[in-house]
Amino acid sequence: MLRLWLTPADLARVRFGDRLHPAGTVLLASQALREPAIAASVPGLARRVARAAPALRPLHHLMPPRGLAPDFLTPFEGLSSLEDGLAVIRSTPVRRVRAEVAAAYARVTVSAARRRFAEADPQVLDLLVAAMRSYFHQVLAPDWPALARAHRGQVGEAADRYARSGAGGLLSGLHQGIRWREPVLEVDAWRRGDVRLGGHGLVLVPSPFAGPRPRVLLEPDRPALVVYPVEPPAALNGRRTTPDPLAGLLGRTRSAVLIHTTRPGPHTTSSVARAAGISVSSSSEHLTMLRAAGLVASRRDGGAIVHRATPLGRELVNLDDFSAPGR
């Protein structure tokens, strides 16, 4: 068990990753989809892994099938694109590569390629990066929009929980492998020990590819990154989704915009655009129509316009929540 000691300064710096990390998600998925239960839950992705197996072989051979992986393969930087993340990975100092690969290989059978990886051989690193690129484009890219939408939804739900029950309630409800015993966050991670965060806080990332237990990334003078398992979005597991009555009334995008404005804010035109995965101009158009219908109110706050669902808009969203079976 890993025990993270949080001070009041750490609790004030608990936040969520605002988007998925493309390269980091590749690393997580490459391990998770080798777990039979996880692969069975996302059959479409599992089939793509099988079809792309030759291109993915270096990644699957160099990465342990489960457990501790080198932290440099899930970097804090490189969020903006896959190529940015791969560039950060490829530029990792040799000393760090050697130390982290050696730790990850403690219980892995030695091979020539793994030995060269543990020595930070540039050619092996190039092969690994190429395989990660192939993994993203051949396995994850077709469902990346669905994964991004699911991430935004999970973060929104967590934000609601935080608004209702504070940091303690949020940390207590993340996952069965995470327990909040103030001032300690106990995590059933692959690593063990006691870590004091020193006021740098936590970054929380829900992921369907976290694996059977949460993962924790620790780097000096940075917040602890806690990746915890969540259910994969329905679009990835072949289940039929329940029809969305609100989307049928307003349209899927406008429904998403309205729902976002009911969550804890503030919500600017730009933040709504990011949450809904649309352009700023499209966000502005949808907000204008919702405002004209009396579902959203807008006001100026400094240099920005902020938007909030009206009581009528909130009631409409709540009615939709109760109308769907099984919610």
Secondary structure by P-SEA (a helix, b strand, c coil): cbbbbbcaaaaaaccccccccaaaaaaaaaaaaacaaaaaacaaaaaaaaaacccaaaaaaacccccccccccccccccccaaaaaaaaaaccaaaaaaaaaaaaccccccaaaaaaaaccaaaaaaaaaaaaaaaaaccccaaaaaaaaaaaaaaaaaaaaacccaaaaaacccccccccccbbbbbcccbbbbbcccbbbbbbbbcccccbbbbbbbccccbbbbbbbcccccccccccccccccccccaaaaaaaaaaaccccccaaaaaaaacccaaaaaaaaaaaaaaccbbbbbcccbbbbbbcaaaaaaaaaaaaacccc
